[in-house]
Amino acid sequence: MGAEGRGLQRAMEAAELRVGFVGAGRMAGGLARGLLRAGKVPANSILASAPSDKNLDMWRESGCRTTHCNLEVLQESTLVILATKPHVLPGVLLEIRPAVGPHHVIVSLVAGVTLQTLQRLLPSGTKVLRLMPNLPYVVQAGAMVFARGTGAGDEEATLLKNLLSSCGLCEEVPESYINIHTGLSGSGVAYVYLFAEALAEGAVKMGMPGGLASRIAAQTLLGAAKMMLETGEHPAKLRGDVCTPGGTTIHALHQLEKGALRATVMNAVEAATNRARSMAED
């Protein structure tokens, strides 16, 4: 690890890492809340910028510092998270470009903006990474992937992974996987909510109160997911373990197969991935 990388690591270990957010909307707020919940960064070490006070009140209530000046974020922070809307980002990058230095690590949360574009609009050699989380990082159960630009090395990748690992699963991937992650996990959270709603409604139909049915559906999904992660088994193996000959589960699975559940979910992941790709090309 180089001297600069050791400096970054020491700063993080000493809870001295100063994190700035350019853009203070839902994505940025969710990530900040995840970091605060995990105790990775103290609130007074987080600075967020936005053009108006509309989104900044929530940050102040959490103890974070706020500003209307994007350049101030660069001046006050080492790790800078870009969280603007896609159409706004090019103008923001041109604005902050003169303030970006070799000590900065720039992380983009902006959907559809490639590393190539980020590197073109930032100074040559800037340490830039692209991160795609999903909503449950707010409760430290996210699924996040990131890719690094040519200027970012192992030190920056390790810094980001260590910082975010307490917010859920965090994996480094080739950039081409980011759109797939959007279709699988970013949008996939909504597929799971729809499935949970259907599970609970099925129980309500059979006579169980709605609140209880929703809690049991949520715990069923949580438990099944935990078994997948902790056992490392293929989901088909785990599914087979639940089925007994002539039992309730195999009769239920037959109905799901008749409804083409698997093909429909695969189509949903494909549709969301293709939409993410087309947004990147717009």
N, C-alpha and C positions, 0 to 999 in steps of 0.2 A: 504494500500500500504506500502511495506517495505521501509526501509531507502534507500536501493540501488535503488529501483524503483522510489522513490521520487527524488533521485539524477538524474536519467535518465530523468525524466519528467522536472525537473528544467533546466537541460542542454538544452533540446529541446526548452523549452519556452524562454530561453535566447539566442537562436540561437547559442549555443555553442557546439551543438552535432557535433562530428567529424565523418564523414562517409568515410569509405574506401572501395574501389572496388578492389578485386583480380580478374583480367581479365577486359579488357577495350574494348571489342567488341561492336557489335550493341546493344545487350540487355542491357549491363551495361550503354552504352552511352545514350540510350533512357531513362533509369530510371533517370540518372543524369540530363539530360535536363529537364525532368518533374519536378524534385525537384527544380531545379534552376528557372524554369518558375514560379513555385508556390511560390517562395520565402521562402521555408522551410529551406533551408540550404545555407549559403553563399558559393560562389565558393572556397574561400580560406580554407574552412573547409572540402573540398572533396579531397581525395588523391586516385589516381588510379595507379595500377601496371600492367605492361605487359612486356614480355620478350624483345621486341624490340620497337622502336619508331613508328612503322607502325600505330598503333591505338592511340597513345598518343598525336599526334599533335592537334587533335580536342579538347581534354581535356584542353590542354594548352591555346588554343584559347578562351576557355570559362572561363579562369581564374582559373581552377582547378590545383592542384599540381599533379605531376606525379613522378613515380619511376620505376626502374626495379627490385626492391627488395620487394618480397611479405611480408617478415618479417617486413619491415618498415611500411607497411600498418597496421599490428597488433599493432605495437608500437605506432602509431600516431592516431589510431581510436578507438572509442567505438563500433560503429555499423559497422560491416564488411560484405559486400555483396560479396558472391562468385559467379562469373560469367564466369567461364572457360568453355571449352568444356568438355562434360561428360567424355571422356577417359583420360583427363588430371587431373581431379579433385582428384582422390585418391592420386596421387603423391604430389599435392599441399597441401592436408590435412596433409600428413605425414610431409611435410616441415614446415608448420605453427603450427603444434600441440604443440611444446614446448613453443610457444609464446602466446597461447590462455589462458586467465585468466578468473576469475569469473566476472570481470567487462565487458567482451565482450558480445555482442549480435551478433550471427552469423546467417546471412540470406542467404540461397542458392537459386539462380535463375536457377540452373543447371537441365535441363530436365532429367527425368529418374533416378535420384539418390534419393533414399528414405531417410526418416528421420532415419530409422534404420541404414543404411549405414553411414550416416553422424555422428551419435552418436557413432558408433563403431570406427570410424577413428579419432574422436576428444576426448579430455580428458573427463572423466566421469563427468556428471553434467553440461556440457557446455550448455549454453542457445542458442539453435539452432532452427530456423524456416525455413520452406520451402515456397517460394513465387513463384507463377506463374502469370505473367502479360500478357497482350496482347499489340500489337504495339501502339494503340492509346493513351497509357499513355504518349507518347511523346507530345501530344497536350492536356494533362490533361483531357482526355476522355477515359481512360483505364478501363478495367474490370479485377480486380486482385483478386486472392484468395490466402490465406496462411493457413498453418497448423503448429502447434507448436510441438516441441519435448518434451520429458519428463522433461527436465531441464528448459524449458521456462514457465514462469508464466503469470498471467494477466498483470503485468507491461510491460513485453516485447511485448505481443500481442497488448496492448493499444498503446505503443510507435510506433510500426510498422503501426498500423491502422491510427493513427493520422498523421504520417509522410506521408503516401501514399494517404490518403483520398482526398487531393487536386489534385491528379493525376488521379482521377476517382473513380469508385465504387471499394471498397475494403472490402472483406468479409472473416471472418475466417470460415474454413470448415474442416471436417474430411479429412485426407490425401487421402482417397480413391476417393474423388471428384476431385482431382487435374488433373488426366488424363482425366476425363470427361470435365473439364473446358478447357483443351487443345483442345478437339474435338469440343466443343461448341463455345468457344470464341477465343482461340489462333489461331486456324485454321479458325474459323468462320468469322474472318475479311475478309479472302480471298473469302469466299462464298458471302459475302455482296458486295464486289467489283465486282464479276462476275455478280451478280444480277443488280447492278447499271449500269454496262456496257451494259447489255442487255436492261434495261429500256431506256437508252439514245439512243442505236442503233435503238430501235423501233420507237423513236421519229424522228430520222434522216431519217428512212425509209419513214415516213409520211411527211417529208419536213422541219423539224426544223434544224437549224444549230447545228453542233456537240458540240461546246463549250457551247452554251446556254442549250442544252439538258443535258449535263453532270452536269452543275451547278444545274439545276432544279431537276435532279435525286438525287444528293447528298442532297439537301435541303429537298426533299421528305422523304428520309430515316432518316435524322436527326429529322425532325418534328414528324414522326411516332414513332421513338424511344423515343423521349421526352414525347410524350403523354402516352406511355406505362409506363414510369417511374413515371411520375407525377400524373397520374390518378390511377395507381395500378390496372387497369382493365385487365382482361384476353384478350390476343390479338384477340381471336375469337369474343369477345363482340365488341371490337373496329372495327374489320373488318365488322361485321354486321351493325354497325352504318353508314358505308360508303355506303352500298348497299341500293338502292331503287328498288322497284318492277319494273322489265322490264327495268332498267337503264343500263348505260354503264358499271358500275363496275361488276355487276353480270354476264354480258356477258363475260367480260374479265376473271373473276375468273373461269368461266366454262372452258375456254381454258387452264388455269394453272392446273386445276384439271385433264383435259384430258392428260396433259403432266406429270402427277404424280409428281408435284413440291414438295408437302409435303413429300411423301415417299422417293423421291430422296434426299432431304435435311436431313431427318432422317437417311438415309443410310450413308450419308457423315459424319455426327456427329459420328455414330457408327464406321465407318472405321478409322477415325482419332483417336478416343478414343482407339480402339484396337491397333493401331500402337503405340500410346504413352505407352500403357501397355506393349507391346512386347519390346519396347526400354528399359523399366525399368528392364526387365528380362534378357536382353542380357549381 
